[in-house]
Structures are given as C-alpha cells and as structure tokens.
C-alpha cells in the first residue's frame, strides 16, 4: 500500500499522461467497496478503456493486489463475458458467496460470483423465460440481502420502471416493482435497496419530480410493493436530479440521506409509531466549498460513529459524523487526512475493513486513480493511493 503524496492536485496534462500509460487499470467514475465473506477487502470498478470489471483486493497480512476479473486463471469462462455498461457493485449474498453485479453493454444484468477461488459469470436477466426487461443505458444495479434472507438485485429499466431480480432455489426471478402502483413516478437516478428498521424490504430512489420515493414490500402478493413519497411526507427540500440516496438504521429509526438541489445534505427519518417521515438538515450553515457535488454515502464506523461522506464543491471529501445519528458535526475529511484527496466524477464509497479501519474510497479527479482515506484504531485519518502500484 502506497502513501498518497505528490500525485494529488497535479496539472491536468500530467494526469492525462498517466491515463495513457495505464488505460485499463484506471477506473471509470464510480467505485464500490465492501468486505468479502473471506475477510478480503475489495474495491471493484469498471476499467477506463476495456470496460472490464477490475478488483483491488487487500487480504489480511498482504498488500493490495489488482485483478482483471475477466482474465486469468481466477475466472472461469470469463473471456467471452459481456463488458460493462455500468458501474459495478460488490456485496455478499445470503449464501455467503461474494458477488459483483453490473449491467452489460447488451443491457442485461450480470453477476460475477466467487466460488472455490474462481469468479463465475452469469446472466441474471436471461436465467428464466421470458427474460427480464433491459436496463437503462449506464444504469448501475444494486445488490442486497432481503429481510427474508434472499439475495436480490434492483435496477432501473430502459422503460423507466424499477425491477428486482431475486434468487430462489430454481434460479433468478424478476418482477416489476411498479406493478402495484398505478401513478408511479419514473426514477431520475438509480435505486438503492435496503431493509428498514421496521423490518421491511424497501427500494428508495429520486424521481423525475425531484422527490425521494420509497417502495416497500407489503408482505403479500396481493398488495405487493407500495410506493410512498418521502419528500411530501416530511415536507423536505427537493433533491438534486443526479443524487442517489443512501440509507442506514440507528436508534433514531430508519434514515434516508440525499443531496438537495441546493447542495445541502438532507436527512429523512422514520421511527416506529410515527405516521409521517420528518426532515432534518444536519449542517444548516455549510460553507460554499462544502456544498455537495456528489451523492452521499452512509456507513457506521468502527468507533460507533454514524458517518455520511460526500464530495464537496471544492472537490474535497467531507464527512458528517454523529454518535446519536441526530446531532451531526461536519469535517473536511481531505484536510483532516493531511490536505490530500481530490474527488473526481462519481460518488465515494465507504465501509469498515476487516482490519477494523474506516475506509473511504474514491476516484481522483483527472487521474482516475483510486484513492483511499483510512482511520484505524489508535491512529488518525491518512491518505493513500491504491492505483499506482
């Protein structure tokens, strides 16, 4: 692992030269980071030139390794795999299998699953007949484990509907989540799926009306997925049309965070016994530099702080941190880590690594190198380059 030093905020021409030298190992805009079931820390991304799925992996006791998941001995039947049209997402399925999902250039949803040390490609869209509807161009799928311990993937379709693929004993099944909603609002950005604090499967997204909408599974096939306008319920500000919400569950209940059209980070809360959601601005007086240019990402740190991370107006990374998930403190995370880190296009990713370090991963502006900010027990925030080894 290499410390990030002179690579930060170099002239654009220097970054362009680096991109020519390492075209495939540089990331497209978006990265996904997660802790695999084998305790390997994984950062997955789409290659800048080849549109392959790449992984940066950190196994305890070793350094970061770079792999093209479409090539080599560690991938079975991958040479003919369909290249990626979207950003990938890595997650651990309910059967403890590590999986990376993405939309292919044919607009089908694909999965790379790690089994017996090798990655296996699979087309989730054509697993059953008829095939699932195609994904919208550049639509990035979201994988999660439902309350019933079922692996599922949600995505934005080319027909402006939201679909779910779920894994049953006989393979992957698909359904239209708008089927039960006659006056559905089309998504402006990709959906995010999660399990609420009141044990409901939910899919949240920003609609073309700039409202945050949530689809919740009712628990039975007759009522299906029910849609609710969270913005209207909470009387909250309009969302940016480019924001993807993020979610977490705390002692305050269920929380959805998003970037408002004015650049503020907005929080929507819901607790058991409430009739409506309510809204809070966790940083009502932000500096111009700290207004959000990216979607936020939320996670719970190793030290029990709830954290919301995003890229600011000056391209620094910012954090809103809280112990109670209600009172928040803003920080310039890049400055805290030593004045380094300059987020490029795309949103950051954040998670707790297997070595108990908080990790924020992002693609650096211009260079498309992958960078990491870490906070390990007993230490301070530090900045590293993962893409120049």
C-alpha positions in Angstrom: 0.0 0.0 0.0 1.5 3.3 -1.0 1.1 6.7 0.7 -0.6 9.3 -1.4 1.8 12.3 -1.8 2.7 14.2 -4.9 0.0 12.7 -7.1 -2.6 14.9 -5.5 -3.7 18.0 -7.5 -1.2 17.8 -10.2 -1.8 19.6 -13.5 -4.3 18.1 -15.9 -1.7 17.3 -18.5 0.2 15.1 -16.0 -2.9 13.2 -15.3 -3.6 12.7 -19.0 -0.1 11.2 -19.4 -0.8 8.8 -16.6 -4.1 7.7 -18.1 -2.3 6.9 -21.4 0.3 4.7 -19.6 -2.3 2.7 -17.6 -5.6 2.9 -19.5 -7.2 -0.3 -18.3 -6.2 -0.2 -14.7 -7.6 3.3 -14.2 -11.2 3.4 -13.1 -14.2 4.9 -14.7 -16.0 7.4 -12.4 -17.5 5.1 -9.8 -16.1 2.5 -7.3 -17.7 0.1 -5.0 -16.0 -1.1 -1.8 -17.0 -3.9 0.6 -15.7 -6.6 3.0 -15.9 -10.0 1.4 -17.0 -13.1 3.4 -13.4 -14.4 3.4 -12.3 -11.1 5.1 -10.7 -9.8 2.0 -11.2 -6.1 1.5 -12.5 -5.4 -2.1 -12.7 -2.4 -4.3 -14.4 -3.1 -7.7 -14.6 -0.7 -10.6 -15.0 -0.6 -14.4 -11.9 -0.3 -16.4 -11.4 3.0 -18.2 -10.6 1.6 -21.6 -11.6 -2.1 -21.7 -14.8 -1.8 -19.7 -13.8 -5.0 -17.8 -14.6 -5.4 -14.2 -11.5 -4.9 -12.1 -10.8 -5.6 -8.4 -8.3 -4.2 -6.0 -8.2 -6.7 -3.1 -6.4 -6.5 0.3 -6.1 -9.7 2.2 -5.0 -9.5 5.8 -1.2 -9.7 6.1 -0.6 -8.7 2.5 -0.6 -5.7 0.2 -3.2 -4.5 -2.4 -3.5 -6.7 -5.5 -5.0 -5.7 -8.8 -7.0 -8.2 -10.9 -8.9 -8.1 -14.2 -11.9 -10.3 -13.3 -12.4 -11.1 -17.0 -8.9 -12.5 -17.4 -6.6 -15.2 -15.9 -6.8 -18.4 -14.0 -9.1 -16.9 -11.3 -12.0 -16.5 -13.7 -13.9 -19.5 -15.3 -15.5 -18.9 -18.7 -14.9 -15.1 -18.4 -13.1 -14.5 -21.7 -16.3 -14.2 -23.5 -18.0 -12.2 -20.8 -20.1 -9.2 -21.9 -18.3 -6.0 -21.0 -19.8 -3.4 -18.6 -22.0 -0.5 -19.5 -22.4 0.4 -15.8 -20.6 0.8 -12.6 -20.3 -2.5 -10.7 -21.4 -3.2 -7.1 -19.9 -5.8 -4.8 -21.8 -7.4 -2.0 -22.1 -10.7 0.0 -25.1 -12.8 -0.9 -27.3 -14.5 1.7 -25.4 -17.8 0.9 -22.1 -16.2 1.9 -21.0 -16.0 -1.8 -19.2 -12.9 -2.8 -20.8 -11.3 -5.9 -20.2 -8.3 -8.2 -23.2 -7.2 -10.3 -23.2 -4.9 -13.3 -25.2 -4.1 -16.4 -23.6 -5.3 -19.7 -23.3 -3.4 -23.0 -26.3 -5.6 -24.1 -28.2 -4.0 -21.1 -28.7 -7.4 -19.3 -27.8 -7.7 -15.6 -24.7 -9.8 -15.0 -23.1 -11.3 -11.9 -19.6 -12.4 -11.2 -19.7 -14.8 -8.2 -16.7 -16.1 -6.3 -16.9 -19.8 -5.8 -14.0 -22.1 -4.8 -11.5 -19.4 -5.5 -12.7 -18.6 -9.0 -15.1 -16.0 -10.4 -18.0 -17.3 -12.4 -20.0 -15.1 -14.8 -23.8 -15.4 -15.0 -26.5 -13.6 -16.9 -29.3 -12.9 -14.3 -31.6 -11.4 -16.9 -31.9 -14.5 -19.1 -32.0 -17.0 -16.2 -35.7 -17.5 -16.8 -38.1 -17.1 -19.7 -39.3 -14.5 -20.5 -36.1 -12.5 -19.9 -36.1 -9.6 -17.6 -36.6 -6.2 -19.2 -33.4 -4.4 -20.2 -31.6 -1.9 -18.0 -31.4 1.7 -19.0 -28.2 2.9 -20.6 -25.5 3.2 -17.9 -27.9 2.1 -15.2 -26.0 0.6 -12.2 -27.7 -2.3 -10.4 -27.8 -2.6 -6.6 -27.4 -5.9 -4.8 -28.6 -6.6 -1.2 -30.0 -9.3 1.1 -33.7 -9.0 1.9 -35.2 -9.4 5.3 -36.2 -13.0 4.4 -32.5 -13.8 3.7 -33.0 -13.8 -0.1 -30.4 -12.3 -2.4 -31.8 -9.6 -4.7 -30.7 -7.1 -7.3 -32.7 -3.9 -8.2 -32.1 -1.8 -11.3 -33.6 1.0 -13.4 -35.1 -0.3 -16.6 -35.0 1.2 -20.1 -38.8 1.7 -19.8 -38.3 4.0 -16.7 -39.6 1.3 -14.3 -37.7 -0.3 -11.4 -37.2 -4.1 -11.5 -36.0 -6.6 -9.0 -34.2 -9.9 -9.6 -34.3 -12.3 -6.7 -32.6 -15.6 -6.2 -34.8 -18.7 -5.4 -34.0 -22.4 -5.4 -34.7 -22.7 -9.1 -32.7 -19.6 -10.1 -33.3 -15.9 -10.6 -36.8 -14.5 -10.9 -37.8 -10.9 -11.9 -40.6 -8.6 -11.1 -41.8 -5.1 -11.9 -41.9 -3.1 -8.6 -44.3 -0.5 -10.1 -46.9 -3.2 -10.9 -49.0 -2.3 -7.9 -48.7 1.5 -8.3 -51.0 3.0 -11.0 -49.5 6.5 -10.8 -45.8 5.7 -10.4 -43.1 8.4 -10.7 -40.2 7.4 -13.0 -36.7 7.3 -11.5 -34.2 10.1 -12.4 -31.3 8.1 -10.9 -30.6 4.5 -9.9 -32.4 3.0 -7.0 -31.0 1.8 -3.7 -32.4 -1.2 -1.8 -32.2 -1.9 1.9 -34.1 -3.4 5.0 -35.7 -0.7 7.1 -35.6 -0.5 10.9 -39.1 -1.8 11.0 -38.1 -5.0 9.0 -39.5 -4.2 5.6 -37.7 -4.6 2.3 -37.5 -1.2 0.7 -36.3 0.5 -2.5 -35.6 4.2 -2.4 -35.0 6.5 -5.4 -35.1 10.1 -6.6 -37.9 10.6 -9.1 -38.1 12.9 -12.1 -40.2 15.2 -9.8 -37.1 15.6 -7.6 -38.9 13.9 -4.7 -37.5 11.0 -2.8 -39.8 8.0 -3.2 -39.8 4.6 -1.4 -41.3 1.3 -2.5 -42.0 -1.1 0.4 -42.9 -4.8 0.2 -46.2 -5.2 1.9 -45.6 -8.8 2.8 -48.1 -10.4 0.5 -48.5 -10.8 -3.3 -51.9 -9.1 -3.4 -50.7 -5.7 -2.1 -47.2 -6.1 -3.4 -44.8 -3.2 -3.4 -46.4 0.1 -2.1 -45.0 3.5 -3.1 -44.7 6.5 -0.7 -43.5 10.0 -1.4 -41.0 10.6 1.4 -40.4 14.2 0.4 -44.1 15.0 0.6 -44.5 13.1 3.9 -41.6 15.0 5.6 -42.1 18.4 3.9 -38.4 18.1 2.8 -36.5 20.1 0.1 -36.3 18.9 -3.4 -33.4 16.6 -4.4 -30.7 17.1 -6.9 -31.7 15.2 -10.1 -28.3 13.5 -10.1 -28.3 12.2 -6.5 -28.6 8.6 -5.4 -29.9 8.3 -1.8 -28.2 6.4 0.9 -29.7 4.7 3.9 -28.9 3.5 7.5 -30.7 2.3 10.6 -30.0 3.7 14.0 -31.5 4.3 17.4 -33.4 7.2 15.7 -35.0 4.7 13.4 -34.7 4.5 9.6 -32.8 7.2 7.8 -32.6 8.2 4.2 -30.0 10.8 3.2 -29.7 12.6 -0.2 -28.2 15.7 -1.8 -30.7 18.6 -2.1 -30.9 20.7 -5.2 -29.2 23.5 -3.2 -26.2 21.3 -2.3 -27.2 20.6 1.3 -27.2 17.1 2.6 -30.8 16.3 3.7 -31.9 13.6 6.2 -35.3 11.9 6.3 -36.1 10.0 9.5 -38.9 7.4 10.3 -39.4 5.6 13.6 -42.0 3.0 14.7 -45.2 4.6 15.8 -44.9 7.6 13.5 -47.4 8.5 10.8 -45.0 10.5 8.7 -41.4 10.9 8.0 -39.6 14.0 9.2 -36.8 16.1 7.8 -33.5 17.5 9.3 -30.7 19.5 7.8 -27.6 18.1 9.6 -25.4 21.1 8.5 -27.8 24.1 8.0 -24.9 26.6 7.5 -22.4 24.9 5.2 -19.6 26.8 3.6 -19.7 27.3 -0.2 -16.8 24.9 -0.5 -18.6 22.2 1.5 -21.8 22.1 -0.6 -22.3 18.6 -2.0 -21.4 17.8 -5.6 -21.9 14.1 -5.3 -24.4 11.7 -3.7 -23.8 11.0 0.0 -22.8 7.5 1.3 -23.6 6.4 4.8 -21.9 3.8 7.0 -21.3 3.0 10.7 -17.6 3.4 11.6 -15.7 1.0 13.8 -15.8 3.6 16.6 -19.6 3.6 16.5 -19.9 7.0 14.8 -22.5 7.2 12.1 -20.9 8.8 9.1 -22.2 10.4 5.9 -19.4 11.1 3.3 -19.7 13.1 0.1 -17.6 15.2 -2.3 -17.8 18.9 -1.8 -17.9 21.9 -4.1 -14.1 22.3 -3.9 -13.6 18.6 -4.7 -12.5 17.8 -1.1 -14.2 14.9 0.7 -16.5 15.9 3.6 -17.9 13.9 6.5 -20.9 14.5 8.7 -20.3 12.4 11.9 -22.6 11.6 14.8 -22.8 9.3 17.8 -26.6 9.5 18.1 -27.5 9.8 14.4 -29.3 13.1 15.1 -26.7 15.7 16.1 -24.1 16.0 13.4 -20.6 17.6 13.1 -19.1 18.5 9.7 -15.5 17.9 8.8 -13.3 18.5 5.7 -12.1 14.9 5.6 -9.4 15.6 3.0 -7.8 18.3 5.1 -8.1 16.1 8.2 -6.2 13.4 6.3 -3.3 15.7 5.5 -4.7 18.0 2.8 -4.8 15.3 0.2 -7.6 13.7 -1.8 -9.4 15.4 -4.6 -12.5 13.6 -5.6 -13.3 13.2 -9.3 -16.5 12.3 -11.1 -18.6 9.7 -9.3 -19.5 9.2 -5.7 -17.3 7.9 -2.9 -17.7 4.5 -1.2 -17.3 3.9 2.5 -17.1 0.8 4.7 -15.2 -0.8 7.6 -12.4 -3.0 6.5 -11.7 -6.5 8.0 -8.8 -4.9 10.0 -11.3 -2.6 11.7 -10.2 0.5 9.8 -12.7 3.0 8.5 -12.2 3.4 4.7 -13.4 6.0 2.3 -12.5 5.1 -1.3 -12.9 7.4 -4.4 -11.7 8.1 -7.9 -9.4 11.0 -8.0 -10.1 13.9 -10.4 -8.4 13.8 -13.8 -6.1 10.9 -13.0 -8.8 8.3 -12.4 -6.5 6.7 -9.9 -8.3 5.1 -6.9 -7.5 6.7 -3.6 -8.3 5.8 0.0 -8.7 7.7 3.2 -8.4 5.5 6.3 -8.9 5.8 10.1 -7.5 2.9 12.0 -7.9 2.3 15.8 -5.4 4.4 17.7 -4.5 6.4 14.7 -5.6 9.4 12.6 -7.0 9.8 9.2 -4.4 9.1 6.5 -4.5 9.2 2.7 -3.3 6.5 0.3 -3.0 5.8 -3.4 -4.3 2.3 -4.5 -3.9 2.7 -8.2 -0.2 3.4 -8.7 1.4 0.1 -7.7 
